[in-house]
Amino acid sequence: MAERNIGITLLGFGVVGGGVARLLTEQRELLAQRTGIRFDLRHVVVRSTQAASAKAEDAWAQRLPFTTDANAAIDDPAVGVVIELIGGTSTSAALIERALKAGKPVVTANKSLLAEKGPELFALARKHDTCIAFEASCGGGIPIIQALLRDLAGNRIDALLGIVNGTCNFILTKMTQNGWSYDQSLAEAQRLGFAEANPAMDVSGRDAAQKLSILASLAFGVRLTEKDIHIEGIDRLDAADIKFASELGYVIKLLAIAERGAGDRITLRVHPTLVHKTDVLADVSGSFNAISVYGHALGHALWYGRGAGRMPTASAVIADLVGIGLGSTQAVFKQIRILPDQTSPASVLPFAELESRYYLRVMAKDEPGVMAAIATTLGKHRVSISAILQHESEHSKLVPIVISTHLAKEGAVAKAITEIDALAVTQGPAMCLRMIEQPEEFGEAK
C-alpha cells in the first residue's frame, strides 16, 4: 500500500514543542513504517526565528522550518493537522479556532484552554466536520483520555481519583523522604526544573483542578468547569503534618478526586489528602502521576507514568497525531457523546455535604482540661474521634494535638474547627486535612 503524506504545522517550540519536533524528525521513518504515513513537519511557529535557531543546538533542530507567521502556517493547503503547544487561553484559542474553521484537526496539550473553553471549541470542531485530540492535556504521557473516551465505554464510572500534578508530588516526596520544609522542597523542585519560577498554578491546586474538570467530564459524561471543584493547595502544609501523618500510618498526597454519590450527584475536590501507606498511591513518588478509575464492570484500574516533561508529553501528542492520521480519532470524535459540547451540566454535591474522615492538628496549651474541651466541641457537632496523637512539649507552652476522625460531614467539621480555634486554650488556625482509605483491591485477601 502506498504511503500517504500529512503536512504538520507545530505552534510553539518550547519544552513540549521541542520534544514533538524531535520525535517527528528522528522517528520519521519508524512512524512511516508503522502507520504507512509520512508526517511532514512543514512549519514550526515561534515568536522569533532568530531566537529559535539559536536555541536549536542539535543538527536536526537547526534544519526545522521556523516561521513567525502562524496564520499562513495554519492556512497552508499542504497542512493537514495543526498541533497547538503555545499554552495560554487567548492567542491559542484564536489559532485553534482558525484551524478548526478551515476543517483541520487540532492536537493540543492546553488543559487551561480546554477547561475554560472546551465546550465551545468542541462544538466548533463538530460544526466544521473535524476534531480536537487532547491526550497530552492530562497526565503527561499517561493514555488516560483514550481510556475514558473509548476503552471504558462499557463501564459506569463511580470514581476517578489520583495524583495529576508532578510538581506537587515532587515537593511532597521531598518533604516526606528527606524531612524538608515546604520552602526547601519547592526550591529544589525549581532548581531541577520541576517547578516554575512562579509555582502558584501548581501549588495552589489549580493545575490539578483543570485536569480534573476534563477527566471527570469524560468519566461521568457531564459538563464541568473549574468553578465546580473545591480547591486547596499544598502551600499551607507544614513538615510537622507530614511527620504526624506518618506516625498515624499515612502519607500526604495532593489528590484530585471525583466520586459519584446518591442521586448521581458528583463530589469534586482537589486537596492534600492522607493516603494510607498500604495504598498503591502512597508509593507514587517524584514527578510521577497515577490515576485510579473505578468502573462497575472493570473494578479498579490504575494508570501510572510520568505526568509531565518534554518527551513523555510529546509521546502523547504523537499518539494523537497517529490517531488522526489513521482516522480513528475523527471516528471517535464524531460518534462519542460524552464530550462537553454534547452533555448537560453536572449535578455537583455542595462541598459542605461531603462525608470524609479527617486529620486535625490543634495547637493547644499544655494544661488540664484541654482535650476535654476539644472533644466536647467535636462531639457537639457529631464529629467522632478515631485516634489521638499528642507529643510532650519541649520549649513551647503550646503542644500539637493530632486527631483523626470517623466519617463526618465537611460542614460540621468546619463549624467545629471554628469553635475550637476560638477556645481560650488553643491557638488557631487548626490544620484540617481529609483522609481516604485504601481501595479494597489492595487490602489483604479475605
C-alpha positions as CSV (number, residue, x, y, z in Angstrom):
1,M,0.0,0.0,0.0
2,A,1.3,3.4,-1.0
3,E,2.4,5.8,1.8
4,R,0.4,9.0,2.5
5,N,1.9,12.3,3.4
6,I,0.3,14.6,6.1
7,G,1.6,18.1,6.5
8,I,2.0,19.4,10.1
9,T,2.1,22.9,11.5
10,L,3.5,23.0,15.0
11,L,2.6,26.0,17.0
12,G,5.3,26.5,19.7
13,F,8.8,25.3,20.2
14,G,9.0,25.3,24.0
15,V,9.7,22.3,26.2
16,V,7.0,20.1,24.8
17,G,7.1,21.6,21.3
18,G,10.8,20.8,21.1
19,G,10.1,17.2,22.1
20,V,7.4,16.8,19.4
21,A,9.7,18.3,16.7
22,R,12.4,15.9,17.8
23,L,10.1,12.8,17.6
24,L,8.7,13.8,14.2
25,T,12.2,14.3,12.9
26,E,14.1,11.4,14.5
27,Q,11.3,8.9,14.3
28,R,10.1,9.8,10.9
29,E,11.0,6.5,9.3
30,L,9.7,4.4,12.2
31,L,6.4,6.2,12.1
32,A,6.1,5.7,8.4
33,Q,6.9,2.0,8.8
34,R,4.3,1.5,11.5
35,T,1.5,3.6,10.1
36,G,2.1,3.9,6.3
37,I,2.0,7.7,6.8
38,R,4.8,10.2,6.5
39,F,4.2,13.1,8.9
40,D,5.8,16.1,7.2
41,L,6.7,18.9,9.6
42,R,6.2,21.9,7.3
43,H,6.0,24.8,9.8
44,V,7.3,25.4,13.3
45,V,5.7,28.7,14.5
46,V,7.8,30.7,17.0
47,R,8.0,34.3,18.3
48,S,11.4,34.8,16.8
49,T,13.1,32.7,14.2
50,Q,16.5,34.1,15.3
51,A,16.0,33.1,18.9
52,A,14.6,29.7,17.9
53,S,17.6,29.0,15.7
54,A,20.0,30.0,18.5
55,K,18.2,27.6,20.9
56,A,18.3,24.8,18.4
57,E,21.6,23.2,19.3
58,D,21.2,19.8,17.6
59,A,21.7,19.3,13.9
60,W,18.1,18.1,13.4
61,A,16.7,21.2,15.1
62,Q,18.8,23.6,13.0
63,R,17.0,22.3,9.9
64,L,13.5,22.9,11.2
65,P,11.2,25.2,9.1
66,F,10.8,28.1,11.7
67,T,8.4,30.8,10.9
68,T,6.6,33.7,12.8
69,D,3.5,33.7,10.6
70,A,1.1,31.5,12.4
71,N,-1.9,32.3,10.2
72,A,0.0,31.4,7.0
73,A,1.3,28.2,8.6
74,I,-2.2,27.2,9.5
75,D,-3.7,28.2,6.1
76,D,-1.1,26.3,4.1
77,P,-3.1,23.9,1.8
78,A,-0.4,21.2,2.3
79,V,-1.0,21.2,6.1
80,G,-3.5,18.6,7.3
81,V,-3.0,18.8,11.1
82,V,-2.3,21.7,13.5
83,I,-0.5,21.0,16.8
84,E,-1.0,23.7,19.4
85,L,1.6,23.8,22.2
86,I,1.9,27.5,22.9
87,G,-0.3,27.5,26.0
88,G,-2.4,30.3,27.4
89,T,-6.1,30.9,26.6
90,S,-6.2,33.9,24.2
91,T,-3.8,33.6,21.3
92,S,-4.0,29.8,21.4
93,A,-7.8,29.9,21.3
94,A,-7.8,32.2,18.2
95,L,-5.3,30.0,16.4
96,I,-7.2,26.8,17.2
97,E,-10.4,28.4,16.0
98,R,-8.7,29.3,12.7
99,A,-7.6,25.8,12.2
100,L,-11.0,24.3,13.0
101,K,-12.8,26.7,10.7
102,A,-10.5,25.5,7.9
103,G,-11.6,21.9,8.7
104,K,-8.2,20.9,10.0
105,P,-7.9,18.6,13.0
106,V,-6.1,20.0,16.1
107,V,-3.9,18.3,18.6
108,T,-3.4,20.3,21.9
109,A,-1.9,19.8,25.3
110,N,-3.6,23.0,26.6
111,K,-5.6,22.0,29.7
112,S,-6.3,25.6,30.7
113,L,-7.9,26.4,27.4
114,L,-10.0,23.2,27.4
115,A,-11.1,23.7,31.0
116,E,-12.2,27.2,30.1
117,K,-13.5,27.0,26.6
118,G,-13.7,23.2,25.9
119,P,-17.5,23.1,25.0
120,E,-17.2,25.9,22.5
121,L,-14.1,24.6,20.8
122,F,-15.5,21.0,20.6
123,A,-18.8,22.4,19.1
124,L,-16.8,24.4,16.6
125,A,-14.8,21.3,15.6
126,R,-18.1,19.4,15.1
127,K,-19.6,22.2,13.0
128,H,-16.7,22.1,10.6
129,D,-16.5,18.2,10.5
130,T,-13.2,18.0,12.1
131,C,-11.8,17.1,15.6
132,I,-9.7,18.0,18.6
133,A,-7.3,15.5,20.2
134,F,-6.1,16.3,23.7
135,E,-4.4,13.2,25.3
136,A,-1.4,15.3,26.4
137,S,-3.6,17.8,28.3
138,C,-3.9,15.5,31.4
139,G,-1.3,13.2,32.9
140,G,1.6,13.8,30.5
141,G,2.3,10.6,28.7
142,I,-0.3,8.5,30.5
143,P,-3.0,7.4,28.0
144,I,-6.0,8.2,30.3
145,I,-8.0,10.3,27.8
146,Q,-8.2,7.4,25.3
147,A,-9.2,5.1,28.0
148,L,-12.1,7.3,29.1
149,L,-13.3,8.1,25.6
150,R,-13.3,4.5,24.3
151,D,-11.8,1.7,26.4
152,L,-14.1,2.2,29.4
153,A,-17.2,2.8,27.4
154,G,-18.9,-0.3,28.8
155,N,-18.5,0.9,32.4
156,R,-20.4,3.2,34.7
157,I,-17.6,5.1,36.3
158,D,-18.2,5.6,40.0
159,A,-14.9,7.3,41.0
160,L,-11.8,8.8,39.5
161,L,-9.0,9.9,41.7
162,G,-5.3,10.3,41.7
163,I,-2.1,12.3,41.6
164,V,-2.2,14.5,38.5
165,N,0.4,17.2,39.3
166,G,4.0,16.2,39.2
167,T,5.4,19.4,40.7
168,C,3.3,19.0,43.9
169,N,4.1,15.3,44.1
170,F,7.8,16.0,43.8
171,I,7.6,18.6,46.6
172,L,5.6,16.3,48.9
173,T,8.0,13.4,48.2
174,K,11.0,15.5,49.3
175,M,9.1,16.6,52.4
176,T,8.2,13.0,53.2
177,Q,11.5,11.3,52.4
178,N,14.0,14.0,53.3
179,G,12.1,15.7,56.2
180,W,12.5,19.0,54.3
181,S,10.3,22.0,54.8
182,Y,7.9,23.1,52.1
183,D,10.2,26.0,51.1
184,Q,13.2,23.8,50.8
185,S,11.4,21.3,48.7
186,L,9.9,23.9,46.4
187,A,13.4,25.4,45.9
188,E,14.8,22.0,44.9
189,A,11.8,21.5,42.5
190,Q,12.6,24.9,40.9
191,R,16.3,24.1,40.7
192,L,15.7,20.8,38.9
193,G,13.0,22.3,36.5
194,F,10.0,20.6,38.0
195,A,8.5,23.9,39.2
196,E,8.2,27.2,37.5
197,A,9.8,30.4,38.9
198,N,6.2,31.3,39.8
199,P,4.8,28.0,41.0
200,A,1.3,29.3,42.0
201,M,-0.6,27.4,39.4
202,D,0.7,24.1,40.6
203,V,1.0,24.5,44.4
204,S,-2.4,26.2,44.6
205,G,-4.1,23.1,43.2
206,R,-5.5,24.9,40.1
207,D,-3.5,22.9,37.6
208,A,-4.8,19.7,39.1
209,A,-8.4,21.1,39.2
210,Q,-8.3,22.0,35.5
211,K,-7.2,18.4,34.7
212,L,-9.9,17.0,37.0
213,S,-12.5,19.1,35.2
214,I,-11.5,17.5,31.9
215,L,-11.1,13.9,33.2
216,A,-14.3,13.9,35.3
217,S,-16.4,15.4,32.5
218,L,-15.4,12.4,30.3
219,A,-15.7,9.8,33.2
220,F,-19.2,10.9,34.1
221,G,-20.5,12.2,30.8
222,V,-21.3,15.7,32.2
223,R,-20.2,19.3,31.6
224,L,-17.9,20.7,34.3
225,T,-15.9,23.8,35.0
226,E,-13.1,24.6,37.3
227,K,-15.6,26.5,39.4
228,D,-17.4,23.3,40.3
229,I,-14.3,22.0,42.1
230,H,-13.3,22.6,45.7
231,I,-9.6,23.5,45.6
232,E,-6.9,23.6,48.3
233,G,-3.2,23.6,47.5
234,I,-0.1,22.4,49.4
235,D,1.4,25.7,50.2
236,R,0.0,25.7,53.7
237,L,1.4,22.3,54.6
238,D,3.9,22.1,57.5
239,A,6.6,19.5,57.8
240,A,5.1,18.6,61.1
241,D,1.9,17.4,59.4
242,I,4.0,15.1,57.2
243,K,5.6,13.7,60.3
244,F,2.4,13.2,62.3
245,A,0.6,11.6,59.3
246,S,3.4,9.1,59.1
247,E,3.1,8.2,62.7
248,L,-0.6,7.5,62.1
249,G,0.3,5.3,59.1
250,Y,-0.3,7.7,56.3
251,V,1.5,9.8,53.7
252,I,0.1,13.1,52.3
253,K,-0.5,13.5,48.6
254,L,-2.3,16.2,46.6
255,L,-5.2,14.3,45.2
256,A,-7.8,15.2,42.5
257,I,-11.0,13.3,43.4
258,A,-14.3,12.9,41.6
259,E,-16.9,10.5,43.0
260,R,-20.5,9.6,42.1
261,G,-22.8,9.7,45.0
262,A,-26.5,9.3,45.8
263,G,-28.8,10.6,43.0
264,D,-25.8,10.7,40.7
265,R,-24.6,13.9,42.4
266,I,-20.8,14.2,42.0
267,T,-18.2,15.4,44.5
268,L,-15.3,17.2,43.0
269,R,-12.3,18.2,45.0
270,V,-8.5,18.8,44.9
271,H,-6.7,19.0,48.2
272,P,-3.8,17.5,50.3
273,T,-5.0,14.1,51.4
274,L,-3.9,11.5,53.9
275,V,-3.4,8.2,52.0
276,H,-2.7,5.0,53.9
277,K,0.8,3.7,53.5
278,T,-0.5,0.4,52.1
279,D,-2.4,2.2,49.3
280,V,-0.7,2.0,45.9
281,L,-0.9,5.8,45.6
282,A,1.3,6.2,48.6
283,D,4.2,4.7,46.6
284,V,3.9,7.2,43.7
285,S,6.9,9.4,44.2
286,G,8.8,12.3,42.5
287,S,7.2,13.7,39.4
288,F,5.2,10.6,38.6
289,N,1.4,10.7,38.2
290,A,-1.1,7.9,38.9
291,I,-4.9,7.9,38.2
292,S,-7.3,5.4,39.6
293,V,-10.6,4.7,37.9
294,Y,-13.4,2.6,39.4
295,G,-15.8,1.1,36.9
296,H,-18.8,-1.1,37.8
297,A,-17.6,-3.8,35.3
298,L,-13.8,-3.3,35.3
299,G,-13.4,-2.7,39.1
300,H,-10.3,-0.7,40.0
301,A,-7.7,0.1,37.4
302,L,-4.6,2.3,37.7
303,W,-2.8,4.4,35.1
304,Y,0.7,5.2,36.1
305,G,3.6,7.1,34.5
306,R,5.4,10.3,34.0
307,G,2.9,13.1,34.3
308,A,4.9,15.9,32.8
309,G,8.2,16.5,31.0
310,R,9.3,17.1,27.4
311,M,9.4,13.6,26.0
312,P,6.5,11.9,27.9
313,T,4.1,14.7,26.9
314,A,5.5,14.7,23.4
315,S,4.8,11.0,23.2
316,A,1.1,11.7,24.0
317,V,1.0,14.4,21.3
318,I,2.4,11.9,18.7
319,A,-0.2,9.3,19.7
320,D,-2.9,11.8,19.0
321,L,-1.3,12.7,15.7
322,V,-1.1,9.0,14.7
323,G,-4.8,8.6,15.7
324,I,-5.8,11.4,13.4
325,G,-3.6,10.1,10.6
326,L,-5.3,6.7,10.8
327,G,-8.7,8.2,11.1
328,S,-9.6,6.6,14.4
329,T,-9.6,9.9,16.3
330,Q,-12.1,11.5,13.9
331,A,-14.4,8.5,14.1
332,V,-14.5,8.5,17.9
333,F,-14.9,12.3,18.0
334,K,-17.8,12.2,15.6
335,Q,-19.7,9.3,17.3
336,I,-18.9,9.6,21.0
337,R,-21.4,11.5,23.1
338,I,-19.6,12.3,26.3
339,L,-17.6,15.4,25.1
340,P,-18.7,18.5,27.0
341,D,-20.4,20.2,23.9
342,Q,-23.0,17.4,24.0
343,T,-23.6,16.8,27.7
344,S,-25.6,18.6,30.4
345,P,-24.1,20.4,33.4
346,A,-23.2,18.1,36.3
347,S,-25.2,17.9,39.5
348,V,-22.5,18.7,41.9
349,L,-22.8,17.9,45.6
350,P,-22.2,21.1,47.7
351,F,-18.8,20.7,49.4
352,A,-20.3,21.2,52.9
353,E,-22.2,18.0,52.4
354,L,-19.1,15.9,51.7
355,E,-18.6,13.0,54.1
356,S,-15.0,12.1,54.8
357,R,-12.6,11.2,57.6
358,Y,-10.4,14.0,58.8
359,Y,-7.0,14.7,60.2
360,L,-6.9,17.7,62.6
361,R,-3.9,19.3,64.2
362,V,-4.7,21.7,67.0
363,M,-2.0,23.8,68.8
364,A,-3.2,23.9,72.5
365,K,-1.9,25.0,75.9
366,D,-0.3,22.3,77.9
367,E,-2.8,22.3,80.8
368,P,-5.6,20.1,82.2
369,G,-9.0,20.1,80.5
370,V,-7.7,21.0,77.1
371,M,-8.5,17.6,75.5
372,A,-11.9,17.5,77.1
373,A,-12.8,21.0,75.7
374,I,-11.7,19.9,72.2
375,A,-13.6,16.6,72.4
376,T,-16.7,18.3,73.7
377,T,-16.7,20.7,70.8
378,L,-16.3,17.9,68.2
379,G,-19.0,15.9,69.9
380,K,-21.4,18.8,69.8
381,H,-21.1,18.8,66.0
382,R,-21.4,15.0,65.8
383,V,-17.7,14.5,64.9
384,S,-16.5,11.2,66.3
385,I,-12.8,10.8,67.3
386,S,-11.0,7.8,65.9
387,A,-7.5,8.3,67.3
388,I,-5.5,10.9,69.2
389,L,-1.7,11.6,69.0
390,Q,0.0,14.0,71.4
391,H,3.7,14.8,71.9
392,E,5.1,16.4,75.0
393,S,6.1,20.0,74.9
394,E,9.8,20.8,74.9
395,H,10.3,24.5,74.5
396,S,6.8,25.9,73.9
397,K,3.8,26.1,76.1
398,L,1.8,25.1,73.1
399,V,1.6,21.4,72.1
400,P,0.2,19.8,68.9
401,I,-2.8,17.6,69.4
402,V,-3.4,15.4,66.4
403,I,-6.8,13.9,65.9
404,S,-8.2,11.5,63.3
405,T,-11.9,11.2,63.0
406,H,-14.5,8.7,61.8
407,L,-16.7,9.7,58.9
408,A,-18.2,13.2,59.3
409,K,-19.7,15.9,57.2
410,E,-17.5,18.7,55.9
411,G,-19.8,21.4,57.1
412,A,-19.9,20.0,60.6
413,V,-16.2,19.7,60.8
414,A,-15.7,23.3,59.6
415,K,-18.1,24.6,62.3
416,A,-16.3,22.6,65.0
417,I,-12.9,23.9,63.9
418,T,-14.2,27.5,64.0
419,E,-15.2,26.9,67.6
420,I,-12.0,25.1,68.6
421,D,-9.9,28.0,67.2
422,A,-11.9,30.3,69.4
423,L,-11.2,28.4,72.6
424,A,-9.1,30.2,75.2
425,V,-6.8,27.1,75.4
426,T,-6.0,26.9,71.7
427,Q,-4.1,28.9,69.1
428,G,-5.6,28.8,65.7
429,P,-6.0,28.2,62.9
430,A,-6.1,24.4,63.3
431,M,-4.9,22.3,60.4
432,C,-7.6,20.2,58.7
433,L,-6.9,17.6,56.1
434,R,-9.0,14.9,54.6
435,M,-8.3,11.2,54.7
436,I,-9.1,8.4,52.2
437,E,-9.0,4.7,52.8
438,Q,-7.1,2.3,50.5
439,P,-9.1,0.6,47.8
440,E,-10.3,-2.9,48.8
441,E,-8.4,-4.5,45.9
442,F,-5.2,-3.5,47.6
443,G,-6.1,-4.7,51.1
444,E,-5.2,-8.2,52.4
445,A,-7.1,-11.0,50.8
446,K,-10.1,-12.2,52.8
